[in-house]
Amino acid sequence: MRDSVTAQPSRRPTAKAARSVPPLIALSDIMAVTRRNVMHLWRVPQLLVFSVIQPIMFVLLFRYVFGGAIQVPGGQYVNYLMPGIFVQTALFGGASTSIGLAYDLKGGIIDRMRALPIARSAVLAGRTNADLLRNVMVLALMLIVGTLVGFRFHGRPTADLLGIILVLAFGYCFSWVYATIGLAVKDPETAQVAGFIPLFPLVFASSAFVPVTTMPGWLQAFAKVQPVSVTVNAARALFSAQPAWHYIWQVLIWVVAITILFVPLAVRQYRKT
Amino acid sequence: MDVMIEAQGIKKAFGKTLALTGVDLIAETGKVLALLGPNGAGKTTLVRVLATLLRPDAGWARVAGYDVIKEANALRSMIGLAGQFAAVDENLTGRENLELVGHLYHLTKPMRRQRAQEVLELFGLADAGNRLVKTYSGGMRRRLDVGASLVARPPVLLLDEPTTGLDPRSRIDLWQFIEGLVTDGTTVLLTTQYLDEADRLAQKIVVMDVGKIIAEGTSDELKGRLGGDRLEVKVAKGPRFDDAVQIMSGLDEGSPAQVDLAQRRISVPTREGALTLMVAARRLDEAGITLDDISLHRPSLDDVFLAVTGHAATEDTSAQPLPAAGRRARRRTS
């Protein structure tokens, strides 16, 4: 019996031994995992409710408490505010990516998935897809809220739609940042706290709520070019029928850069865990 | 002999902790192999290597003919894994959990429906199948978790402490179920801290301690190492306990007695069986020592573990420095 282990047995040459998963199967895997994560939205509706309550509070706070004191170029503050709220909401929504992944990691679900014959990308893509879908729903709710407090679209329908898509694309690429964070910290509570660290400078040192021209020069330099500001500026310009291309290409550069950087980082972290 | 799982020279370190220090393993097709050992012995690490979740630092392993590193994906379609956690989704129903796993094994839709139903029935979850898992008891989750590893009827099952956290009734059900699977030709590798579990289920037991294999064989072979039966006496209350230990230690081959002071029990291995029992009874009687009980019994795996490792199977050795030095025989804790 010992003899049979002294030499490594010859490889079994079969087609099944191929390392990668065929694209169609991979797609089916991604769909299955996406479906599972989307089902959570229906099963835990309070999560959806609470993820709208926070931005609604921001809307009320800035619309009715701070809004009167904030001077914005050209027109009403509510039209200035809402694009900022949309981007903030999409971004905060990404935090659920990291919490969800850390939760799955801790509970052993990621282990189970990694021992299944599925595409390596399925778990992460399934998660980020579901979060994109969630962002669509949350954003739809926020559009209703915005309309109730006086926000109006002034662009052409295609321009307004493009603005919404840019906000969603921005949220989606940040889901991969959050995926990396969630897999790195490996603990849901830590993921929640860690997820907010990059958020605050990005959301508040931006043009989301106030014009950056009121900030000190050194902060302006950051605030003008950082991704939240350019996405807010692009959406704001599109919604109010202003020239927007200047911002749109900046958004695209950020979205592509963040995706190129963080998809491989997240996948690497996933393989390591 | 058909080999389903084989590993050689597997080493794995986490930082400075050596989890596996060169493990060789062979599991035959259609049999149960039990990895027996305390917490920190390296059982889970070995299972994770075989399940392609961990890349070994050295050595190689093949499951169903596929290399754990080079042919990981093909290997994954041959195994079912139930890890130490009940890795089921709380916000899905039991049925949805099983169908998701079936989907990810790439079963057709009718097939995964059918298999989900079969698994639910098999594990006594048919009535709870459409309930969210968050309403399940711990035992139900565990059963669902093991069930999930069976959805695609993989030829190899890797079960990491499958009965931990189960009530005695569910435990026996699961044992019977594993026995049924093996009858159908499935190869099972399970880890356990429970000696009776390995004894009951496994055709081959591999005893692990601090990252290496320290003994292997059938239950009987391992017990045979102790040289036969054990003679055990329970000494009546009184001051003569130490004298009794003295007498017991001088029996048969003079093997040192195993002493449980709290229970006032003393036991020694014996080759002569009944003859030794009579000698012991006579000598203790002559010394005026009263006994509450005297018995001969076949050694348990607990005895085996104590004999080969110098400590009880239920002790946690993970905190000990490696290689574990200066161990002393300790009293049994179970």
HADDOCK unambig.tbl for C-alpha pairs under 7 A between the chains (distance, minus, plus):
assign (segid A and resid 12 and name CA) (segid B and resid 65 and name CA) 6.49 0.50 0.50
assign (segid A and resid 16 and name CA) (segid B and resid 74 and name CA) 5.68 0.50 0.50
assign (segid A and resid 17 and name CA) (segid B and resid 71 and name CA) 5.54 0.50 0.50
assign (segid A and resid 17 and name CA) (segid B and resid 74 and name CA) 5.06 0.50 0.50
assign (segid A and resid 19 and name CA) (segid B and resid 71 and name CA) 6.14 0.50 0.50
assign (segid A and resid 19 and name CA) (segid B and resid 73 and name CA) 5.88 0.50 0.50
assign (segid A and resid 29 and name CA) (segid B and resid 104 and name CA) 5.99 0.50 0.50
assign (segid A and resid 32 and name CA) (segid B and resid 100 and name CA) 6.79 0.50 0.50
assign (segid A and resid 32 and name CA) (segid B and resid 103 and name CA) 6.92 0.50 0.50
assign (segid A and resid 40 and name CA) (segid B and resid 91 and name CA) 6.02 0.50 0.50
assign (segid A and resid 43 and name CA) (segid B and resid 91 and name CA) 6.09 0.50 0.50
assign (segid A and resid 107 and name CA) (segid B and resid 85 and name CA) 6.47 0.50 0.50
assign (segid A and resid 107 and name CA) (segid B and resid 87 and name CA) 5.80 0.50 0.50
assign (segid A and resid 108 and name CA) (segid B and resid 85 and name CA) 5.91 0.50 0.50
assign (segid A and resid 108 and name CA) (segid B and resid 87 and name CA) 4.80 0.50 0.50
assign (segid A and resid 109 and name CA) (segid B and resid 87 and name CA) 4.77 0.50 0.50
assign (segid A and resid 109 and name CA) (segid B and resid 88 and name CA) 6.45 0.50 0.50
assign (segid A and resid 112 and name CA) (segid B and resid 81 and name CA) 6.85 0.50 0.50
assign (segid A and resid 112 and name CA) (segid B and resid 87 and name CA) 6.73 0.50 0.50
assign (segid A and resid 114 and name CA) (segid B and resid 53 and name CA) 6.69 0.50 0.50
assign (segid A and resid 115 and name CA) (segid B and resid 51 and name CA) 5.97 0.50 0.50
assign (segid A and resid 115 and name CA) (segid B and resid 52 and name CA) 6.52 0.50 0.50
assign (segid A and resid 115 and name CA) (segid B and resid 53 and name CA) 6.56 0.50 0.50
assign (segid A and resid 115 and name CA) (segid B and resid 76 and name CA) 5.71 0.50 0.50
assign (segid A and resid 115 and name CA) (segid B and resid 81 and name CA) 6.95 0.50 0.50
assign (segid A and resid 116 and name CA) (segid B and resid 76 and name CA) 5.34 0.50 0.50
assign (segid A and resid 116 and name CA) (segid B and resid 77 and name CA) 6.53 0.50 0.50
assign (segid A and resid 116 and name CA) (segid B and resid 104 and name CA) 6.76 0.50 0.50
assign (segid A and resid 116 and name CA) (segid B and resid 105 and name CA) 6.61 0.50 0.50
assign (segid A and resid 117 and name CA) (segid B and resid 73 and name CA) 5.31 0.50 0.50
assign (segid A and resid 117 and name CA) (segid B and resid 74 and name CA) 6.90 0.50 0.50
assign (segid A and resid 117 and name CA) (segid B and resid 76 and name CA) 4.88 0.50 0.50
assign (segid A and resid 117 and name CA) (segid B and resid 77 and name CA) 5.13 0.50 0.50
assign (segid A and resid 117 and name CA) (segid B and resid 105 and name CA) 6.24 0.50 0.50
assign (segid A and resid 118 and name CA) (segid B and resid 104 and name CA) 6.19 0.50 0.50
